[in-house]
Amino acid sequence: MQCTDRSWIGWLLVVGVLLESTLAATTMWFNSTNIIPIGNGRLGAEVFGQIPTEVLVLNEDRIWSGSINDPNNRNCPGVLKQVRQYIWEDDLYNAQSTISENCMATPLKQQVYQTAGNLTLKFPALSLPDVTNYNHSLDLTTALSTTTYVFDGVQYERTAFASHPDNVIVLKITANETGKVEFEAAFITPMDNAVYTASENSITMTGRGTEMYTRPGSINYLARAEISVSGEKASVTPGEETITVSGADEALILIAIDTNYIRYDDITGDPDAKVSATLDAVRGKTWDELLDTHLSDYQALFGRVTISLGTPTNYTYLPTNLRKDLRGGGDADQDIFALYAQYGRYLGIASSRKTEPSNLQGIWNQELSPDWGSKYTLNINQQMNSWFAEPLNLAETLDPLWNLITELAERGKDTAAEEYNITRGWTAHHNTNIWRDSAPIDSAFHGFWTPSTAWLAQNIWEHYAFDPSLEEWVRDVAYPLMKGLCEFYLDFLVATPPDVESEEYLVTNPSASPEIGIGDYNGENVSMTYGSTVDTTLLRDLFNHTIGFASMLGVDSDLVADLTDAMSRLLPFRIGSRGQIQEYARDYNNYRVFTHISHMYPLFPGAQIDPRFNTTLSEAAKVSLQIRGDAGNGWPTAWRANCFARLLDGEKAYYYMQRLLHNFSYDNLWSYNSIFQMEISASYVLLVSLCCADFAVLSVGGANAVAEMILQSQNGEIHLLPAIPKSWKEGSVTGFRARGGFTLDMTWSEGALVSAKIKSMSGMFARVRYDGNAIDLTFEKGTEKTLTISNF
């Protein structure tokens, strides 16, 4: 069933009118098996669409390895003074070695996200070579995964969705002839502690997260699938571990999974009781009732935004894997980028609702030890997961992130005290997990970096910036977190000695720019220095935003004074010998192609560099991006697309979006890194699946780039069509959000604005810019204004 012959393209363009008209820019479909992800925020499933054995890879976002422990290294405070002296003297080898020997966590690795296992459905009557009319699709407007095919003259259909309100994964299997639905259902997991049982109409799997890095497994979970059937001759027969359905017209499968996890310091929950309560609540509901409840919940979120980029209709009838590979200019398939952005929104809804935020793999993982642990990586990836949610109108999907940061701060107080001897505030490093570990891990080169927390604070600030009505949330959640960070950094920052800097500055020391080395010192690549640009600019934003919150709330005048003084003493931007934004206080010769562009934080997602107001810094940022090059990975490509959108270079942003889609996306639009990951043995899922460890990060990062090209709102202006490429000459959007509490609908034609309807949710002043001109508008709360090109 693989479609490899490109003659399919011409054939489908001719007969496309025969296909369903619903295969539009919000539909992904394939004529071969492919992974389609579904999720309700807590539960996830990868639906393969296989014949004759279907596989659903199942996840619950709190199934992790290991158990809570105290990883902090109490030797660290005793060596920090010496480490700083090494760095002042540019003895970076000894600085990094001392940190490695005295400051790293025990164990050195963090616990990892793990799969629950698979539900397999074996259809014994089916023969793969004899299947015709195969279609495997995902409708983004409904979050329904559907697989249809014809075998022996009978049309079969499997439809699956993950219901957030009912807390179950739902799968319906039908045939257009009576008595033809027959299969055997079983659970299987790579957990070596699993137990499988079957009862009258259900199968159950229990397991426990594995021991890892010396920590015993402690998260117990239970998965149960209940099967009901209809049909005059339908039967359900349990075996020891399986259930067999025979002679049915239709089968309905309800899957519930839960754990003993309540929070990082409480694992006293009863997964059996939780699953039983969930299934008791939905048992007896019809498919239509389950579907209606799901759609009411999901469409209220997804339906807020529409995106059209003016694609010729025929392209939407191509399978998604062929659409993504089309290349060309304005006449090629441009709505594939709209599909990509909407897919990013879909992934956000599916992987981040009320419990845990999206991790490196969103919520979908087939392994017990995935690459990078599928953790919460805090030196770009977790933040990137959040970029799309504000401008693309899904702010609710960030609620789990605020909970994670709140709990991380609880554990981070101990890390601040024990690793740094700082007794106020909190800190963390470049990764965390379900246990909210906050100590430095992996290596000094990669892991000894605290400003990840200031980067999380930037996400917190943006949440308020897009919705100024959140004053209560600022008081109760945002401000306490940011105040604690500021207190830590006021004690962590050190003054530069006169023999290091001619003028005294406050800098981070130790400091790094995430994951890139400065150079070879004594045969070792080192990352430790002082005053990296990403550190300085993150702290400038943290201090500035915290001052803003404190002033709004009328609190902590002494802290405001301290932050104001400290901010005035931070290092300024420095332009290097090649005209670039220096990555560090010193102009090290580390001019090489690399993935991370952390010194571009002040361009994006920050806004300290803005070509509308500072051309010198903007030109230097362009040089920095040119030096760092086109890194051969997905997530760095998405970041670069966002950066060039901020530089108002639509063609360059479009170039990176094309690379992201054509070079770094699988057929199902999951983005990948430079290596394949998650290769699963045939004995486990009955096939080899190639995916990526950070597809959710990639897809949503690219989704945000689409938004940035169409609308920007940083630094007090709503900028219409700031970076539209020539290929997107026609288009329209609805439901986009802008900072200041605005929503916006916009249409353009031949690359020029037709109309923009701006609605104020808070009642705010707005400066609106288009094509080099700006106008000032005043809104009452809940009112809207429509602008055309004549207004500019």
PyMOL commands that set and color helices and strands:
alter all, ss='L'
color gray80, all
select helices_A, chain A and resi 7-18+76-78+80-88+92-102+128-130+271-282+287-302+313-317+320-323+335-351+371-374+381-387+395-420+444-447+452-466+471-492+533-553+557-568+598-600+615-628+634-646+650-663+682-685+695-710+714-716+726-728+789-791
alter helices_A, ss='H'
color red, helices_A
select strands_A, chain A and resi 27-30+36-39+43-47+53-60+117-122+132-139+144-151+154-163+168-175+181-188+195-198+202-208+220-230+235-238+243-248+250-259+306-308+376-377+431-432+494-495+506-507+519-521+524-526+711-712+717-720+731-738+742-749+752-760+765-770+773-778+784-787
alter strands_A, ss='S'
color yellow, strands_A
deselect
rebuild
show_as cartoon
